[in-house]
């Protein structure tokens, strides 16, 4: 335990250049007295570390000293190499940077940890995309990412479904959700969320902005997504399913729309399975249900059944007309 703490203390000083004993104590969850004992122990072991008392004092490493990552545990080494998702990194323009960083860390690891990290890369791979769904075209993502990092104001043209709007905004953060990139930005004093693939033009204005010091990206995203889901209530749909086809229901409709399935009592003389589904976004669900084909039938609500029939007829007429024109 103490050895791990000593390594953490070294890495903290190496990353931040110097810290007070109280800051180190808070980070490492020990007393200041323990910090001073650890400093003495490291100094006795030959590490060029020193502590200065007083208002301007603190704990520091001699300038230019760097430690190799020999204190990294096996689990930490494996987690580091498992955390690199090459697709999103490449979209951000950081693919080669991530690869180079992993190579440098790999070279600094002791032999036994290097073998474990290499074996992990050989046997595990993270793919952020979903099946049969091409990723968003994110042409301007590297520029947005740079603006987020450098606190640079952007001017964008944004596709809002029926029209293109121009916005001048201060980008605060990027989020990868279900294979799609979103960015959070301040616009006219309000914090809003934009889908990166809908940016049709982006321009760096050359201006810097002051990032709100209390902005919490994970917290904002959690609150926003929770509110979004609350504003899109679920609807219940009763269907009957042909024998042998119930198992594919979730795959065909999708977890983003289908939130629950309840089996209903068997109907006399009916070999089909009756189910009650809980679905998000009725407009989206309608097309998914139509895609289930003739092995599924919507029973209730009657309004959705009528809408499904109308959609099926329109689809049939569209394809019949296209066939006649050919």
C-alpha positions as CSV (number, residue, x, y, z in Angstrom):
1,X,0.0,0.0,0.0
2,X,2.8,2.4,0.9
3,X,4.8,1.6,-2.2
4,X,1.7,2.4,-4.3
5,X,1.3,5.7,-2.5
6,X,4.9,6.7,-3.0
7,X,4.6,6.1,-6.7
8,X,1.4,8.2,-6.8
9,X,3.1,11.0,-4.9
10,X,5.9,11.0,-7.4
11,X,3.6,11.0,-10.4
12,X,1.5,13.9,-8.9
13,X,4.6,16.0,-8.5
14,X,5.9,15.1,-11.9
15,X,2.6,16.1,-13.5
16,X,2.0,19.3,-11.5
17,X,5.5,20.6,-10.8
18,X,5.0,21.0,-7.1
19,X,2.3,20.8,-4.5
20,X,1.8,21.7,-0.8
21,X,1.8,19.0,1.8
22,X,-1.9,19.7,2.4
23,X,-2.8,19.3,-1.3
24,X,-0.9,16.0,-1.5
25,X,-2.6,14.8,1.7
26,X,-6.0,15.5,0.2
27,X,-5.2,13.8,-3.0
28,X,-3.7,10.7,-1.4
29,X,-6.2,10.7,1.6
30,X,-3.5,10.7,4.3
31,X,-2.3,13.1,6.9
32,X,0.3,15.8,6.2
33,X,2.6,14.1,8.7
34,X,2.4,11.0,6.5
35,X,3.3,13.1,3.4
36,X,6.5,14.4,5.1
37,X,7.4,10.9,6.2
38,X,7.0,9.7,2.6
39,X,9.1,12.6,1.3
40,X,11.9,11.6,3.7
41,X,11.6,8.0,2.6
42,X,11.9,8.9,-1.1
43,X,14.8,11.2,-0.4
44,X,16.6,8.4,1.5
45,X,16.0,6.1,-1.5
46,X,17.9,8.6,-3.8
47,X,14.9,10.4,-5.3
48,X,15.8,14.1,-5.8
49,X,12.8,15.4,-3.8
50,X,12.6,18.2,-1.2
51,X,10.1,20.0,0.9
52,X,10.1,23.7,1.8
53,X,8.1,24.9,4.7
54,X,6.4,28.3,5.0
55,X,3.7,30.2,3.0
56,X,5.5,29.8,-0.3
57,X,6.8,26.3,0.4
58,X,5.8,23.0,-0.9
59,X,7.0,19.6,-2.0
60,X,8.9,19.4,-5.3
61,X,11.1,17.3,-7.5
62,X,14.4,18.7,-8.7
63,X,13.8,20.3,-12.0
64,X,14.3,18.0,-15.0
65,X,13.9,14.8,-13.0
66,X,11.5,12.3,-14.6
67,X,10.6,8.8,-13.2
68,X,9.8,5.8,-15.4
69,X,6.4,4.2,-15.0
70,X,7.7,1.2,-13.0
71,X,5.1,1.8,-10.3
72,X,2.2,1.0,-12.6
73,X,0.3,-2.1,-11.6
74,X,-0.8,-4.8,-14.0
75,X,-4.4,-3.8,-13.8
76,X,-3.5,-0.1,-14.5
77,X,-1.4,-1.1,-17.5
78,X,-4.1,-3.3,-19.0
79,X,-6.8,-0.6,-18.4
80,X,-4.6,2.0,-20.2
81,X,-4.4,-0.1,-23.3
82,X,-8.0,-1.1,-23.2
83,X,-9.2,2.5,-23.0
84,X,-7.9,3.5,-26.4
85,X,-10.8,3.4,-28.9
86,X,-9.1,3.9,-32.3
87,X,-12.2,4.9,-34.3
88,X,-13.2,8.0,-32.2
89,X,-9.5,8.9,-31.8
90,X,-9.1,8.9,-35.5
91,X,-12.2,11.0,-36.0
92,X,-10.7,13.6,-33.6
93,X,-7.5,13.6,-35.6
94,X,-5.7,11.9,-32.7
95,X,-5.2,8.4,-34.0
96,X,-1.5,8.6,-34.5
97,X,-1.1,10.6,-31.3
98,X,-2.8,7.8,-29.3
99,X,-0.8,5.2,-31.0
100,X,2.5,7.0,-30.3
101,X,1.5,7.6,-26.6
102,X,0.8,3.9,-26.1
103,X,4.1,3.0,-27.7
104,X,6.0,5.3,-25.3
105,X,4.1,4.0,-22.3
106,X,4.8,0.4,-23.5
107,X,8.5,1.1,-23.8
108,X,8.6,2.5,-20.2
109,X,6.8,-0.4,-18.6
110,X,8.8,-3.2,-17.0
111,X,9.0,-6.5,-18.9
112,X,6.3,-8.3,-17.1
113,X,3.7,-5.5,-17.5
114,X,4.8,-4.9,-21.1
115,X,3.9,-8.5,-21.9
116,X,0.5,-8.3,-20.2
117,X,-0.4,-5.0,-22.0
118,X,0.7,-6.4,-25.4
119,X,-1.4,-9.5,-24.8
120,X,-4.5,-7.4,-24.0
121,X,-4.2,-5.5,-27.3
122,X,-3.9,-8.9,-29.1
123,X,-7.1,-10.3,-27.5
124,X,-9.5,-7.4,-26.9
125,X,-10.8,-4.7,-29.2
126,X,-13.3,-1.9,-28.5
127,X,-15.7,-1.0,-31.4
128,X,-17.8,2.0,-30.6
129,X,-20.1,1.7,-33.6
130,X,-23.4,-0.3,-33.6
131,X,-24.3,-3.1,-36.1
132,X,-25.5,-2.1,-39.6
133,X,-25.4,1.6,-38.8
134,X,-22.8,3.7,-40.5
135,X,-21.1,6.2,-38.4
136,X,-21.9,9.9,-38.7
137,X,-20.0,11.9,-41.3
138,X,-18.1,14.3,-39.0
139,X,-16.1,16.4,-41.4
140,X,-15.7,19.3,-39.0
141,X,-15.0,17.3,-35.8
142,X,-11.2,18.0,-35.6
143,X,-11.9,21.8,-35.8
144,X,-14.6,21.5,-33.2
145,X,-12.3,19.5,-30.9
146,X,-9.5,22.0,-31.3
147,X,-11.9,24.8,-30.5
148,X,-13.0,23.0,-27.3
149,X,-9.4,22.4,-26.3
150,X,-8.2,26.0,-27.0
151,X,-11.4,27.8,-25.9
152,X,-11.8,29.3,-29.3
153,X,-15.1,30.8,-30.6
154,X,-16.6,29.1,-33.6
155,X,-19.0,30.3,-36.3
156,X,-21.0,27.4,-37.8
157,X,-23.8,26.7,-40.2
158,X,-26.1,24.0,-38.6
159,X,-28.7,21.8,-40.2
160,X,-31.9,21.9,-38.2
161,X,-34.0,19.5,-40.3
162,X,-36.0,22.0,-42.3
163,X,-33.4,24.8,-42.6
164,X,-29.8,25.9,-42.2
165,X,-29.0,28.3,-39.3
166,X,-25.9,30.2,-38.5
167,X,-24.6,30.3,-35.0
168,X,-21.6,31.9,-33.2
169,X,-20.9,29.8,-30.2
170,X,-18.4,28.9,-27.5
171,X,-17.7,25.1,-27.5
172,X,-17.3,23.7,-24.0
173,X,-17.0,19.9,-24.5
174,X,-17.4,16.9,-26.8
175,X,-19.4,13.8,-26.0
176,X,-19.4,10.4,-27.9
177,X,-22.9,8.8,-27.4
178,X,-23.8,5.5,-29.1
179,X,-21.3,6.1,-31.9
180,X,-22.5,9.7,-32.6
181,X,-20.5,12.9,-31.6
182,X,-22.2,15.8,-29.8
183,X,-20.7,19.0,-28.6
184,X,-21.9,21.3,-25.8
185,X,-21.6,25.1,-26.4
186,X,-22.6,28.4,-24.9
187,X,-24.9,30.5,-27.2
188,X,-26.3,33.9,-26.1
189,X,-25.7,33.0,-22.5
190,X,-27.4,29.5,-22.8
191,X,-25.8,26.1,-22.8
192,X,-27.0,24.0,-25.7
193,X,-26.2,20.6,-27.3
194,X,-25.4,20.1,-31.0
195,X,-24.9,17.0,-33.1
196,X,-21.5,17.3,-34.8
197,X,-22.6,15.6,-38.0
198,X,-25.2,18.4,-38.6
199,X,-22.5,21.1,-38.9
200,X,-22.3,21.9,-42.6
201,X,-19.7,24.6,-42.2
202,X,-17.4,25.6,-39.4
203,X,-15.0,28.6,-39.0
204,X,-12.6,29.6,-36.3
205,X,-13.4,33.2,-35.5
206,X,-9.9,33.8,-34.1
207,X,-11.4,34.9,-30.8
208,X,-10.9,33.2,-27.4
209,X,-13.6,33.0,-24.8
210,X,-13.6,32.6,-21.1
211,X,-14.7,29.1,-20.1
212,X,-17.1,29.1,-17.2
213,X,-15.0,27.8,-14.3
214,X,-17.8,25.8,-12.7
215,X,-19.0,24.0,-15.9
216,X,-19.3,20.3,-15.3
217,X,-19.5,18.4,-18.7
218,X,-20.4,14.9,-17.3
219,X,-23.0,16.5,-14.9
220,X,-24.5,18.6,-17.7
221,X,-24.7,15.7,-20.1
222,X,-26.4,13.5,-17.4
223,X,-29.0,16.1,-16.6
224,X,-29.7,16.9,-20.3
225,X,-30.2,13.3,-21.4
226,X,-32.4,12.6,-18.3
227,X,-34.6,15.6,-19.2
228,X,-34.7,14.6,-22.9
229,X,-35.9,11.1,-22.0
230,X,-38.5,12.5,-19.6
231,X,-39.9,14.8,-22.4
232,X,-40.4,11.8,-24.7
233,X,-42.9,9.6,-22.9
234,X,-43.3,5.9,-23.7
235,X,-46.3,4.3,-25.3
236,X,-47.6,0.8,-24.8
237,X,-48.4,-1.4,-27.8
238,X,-49.9,-4.8,-27.9
239,X,-48.8,-7.1,-30.6
240,X,-49.0,-10.8,-31.6
241,X,-46.0,-12.6,-32.9
242,X,-45.8,-15.7,-35.1
243,X,-44.3,-18.8,-33.5
244,X,-40.5,-18.8,-33.5
245,X,-40.1,-15.0,-34.1
246,X,-40.3,-13.5,-30.6
247,X,-36.6,-13.9,-29.9
248,X,-35.6,-11.5,-32.7
249,X,-38.0,-8.7,-31.5
250,X,-35.5,-6.7,-29.6
251,X,-32.8,-6.9,-32.3
252,X,-35.3,-5.8,-35.0
253,X,-36.9,-2.9,-33.1
254,X,-33.7,-1.7,-31.2
255,X,-32.9,-1.0,-27.6
256,X,-33.2,2.8,-28.2
257,X,-36.9,2.4,-29.0
258,X,-37.9,-0.8,-27.2
259,X,-37.7,-0.3,-23.4
260,X,-39.8,-3.2,-22.1
261,X,-41.6,-6.5,-23.1
262,X,-44.3,-8.2,-21.1
263,X,-45.8,-11.6,-22.1
264,X,-49.6,-11.7,-22.1
265,X,-51.8,-14.7,-21.4
266,X,-52.2,-17.1,-24.3
267,X,-55.4,-16.6,-26.4
268,X,-57.7,-19.6,-27.0
269,X,-56.9,-21.2,-30.4
270,X,-54.2,-18.7,-31.2
271,X,-50.7,-20.2,-31.5
272,X,-49.2,-16.7,-31.9
273,X,-47.5,-15.1,-28.8
274,X,-49.2,-12.0,-27.4
275,X,-46.9,-9.3,-26.0
276,X,-47.2,-5.8,-24.6
277,X,-44.3,-3.5,-25.6
278,X,-43.2,-0.3,-24.1
279,X,-41.8,1.9,-26.9
280,X,-40.1,5.3,-26.9
281,X,-40.8,7.9,-29.6
282,X,-44.0,6.7,-31.3
283,X,-43.1,8.3,-34.7
284,X,-39.8,6.4,-34.8
285,X,-41.4,3.2,-33.4
286,X,-44.0,3.2,-36.3
287,X,-41.3,2.6,-38.9
288,X,-39.6,0.0,-36.8
289,X,-42.8,-2.0,-36.3
290,X,-43.5,-1.9,-40.1
291,X,-40.1,-3.4,-40.6
292,X,-41.1,-6.5,-38.6
293,X,-43.0,-7.8,-41.6
294,X,-45.9,-10.2,-41.8
295,X,-44.8,-12.3,-38.8
296,X,-46.0,-9.5,-36.4
297,X,-49.4,-7.8,-36.0
298,X,-50.2,-4.7,-34.0
299,X,-53.5,-5.1,-32.0
300,X,-53.6,-2.0,-29.8
301,X,-53.8,0.9,-29.7
302,X,-56.2,1.2,-32.6
303,X,-54.7,4.6,-33.6
304,X,-51.2,3.1,-34.1
305,X,-52.7,0.2,-36.0
306,X,-54.4,2.6,-38.4
307,X,-51.2,4.6,-38.8
308,X,-49.3,1.5,-39.5
309,X,-51.8,0.4,-42.2
310,X,-51.5,3.9,-43.8
311,X,-47.7,3.7,-43.7
312,X,-47.7,0.2,-45.3
313,X,-50.1,1.4,-48.0
314,X,-48.0,4.4,-48.8
315,X,-44.9,2.2,-48.9
316,X,-46.6,-0.2,-51.3
317,X,-47.9,2.5,-53.5
318,X,-44.5,4.1,-53.7
319,X,-42.8,0.9,-54.7
320,X,-45.6,0.0,-57.1
321,X,-45.3,3.4,-58.9
322,X,-41.6,3.0,-59.1
323,X,-42.0,-0.4,-60.7
324,X,-44.5,0.9,-63.2
325,X,-42.2,3.7,-64.2
326,X,-39.4,1.2,-64.8
